[in-house]
Amino acid sequence: MSVLLMSPTELCADVAARARARRLALRLTQQGLAARADVSVASLKRFERTGLIAFDALVRLAFALGAEAEIATLFPPPPPRSLDDIQTVARPRQRGSHRP
């Protein structure tokens, strides 16, 4: 299923399933991966079962599974829409808009 058609819950479950598949492909036990990632075994089991985990633990799991490049691509900067946008890349905004 396309990520565009998934709910947040479905996406979390899908990411967890892919992480589990990667763990198994690397022939790691849950205990072994949890130790490598400095994550509790209970957190890893809950993640693989429900898709729920703290973000910092997810990042540690990504590093332990060799997926740091993939996790680093979250929230890329928006593409420039004009020449002015390209010029502001050198001077990025420090704060968001005050508009509601």
Long-range contacts (C-beta under 8 A, 24 or more apart in sequence): 9-51, 11-51, 12-50, 12-51, 12-52, 13-50, 13-51, 14-51, 15-51, 16-47, 16-48, 16-49, 16-50, 16-51, 16-53, 17-48, 19-47, 19-48, 19-61, 19-65, 19-67, 20-48, 22-65, 22-66, 22-67, 23-65, 26-65, 26-66, 33-61, 33-64, 33-65, 36-64, 37-61, 37-63, 37-64, 37-65
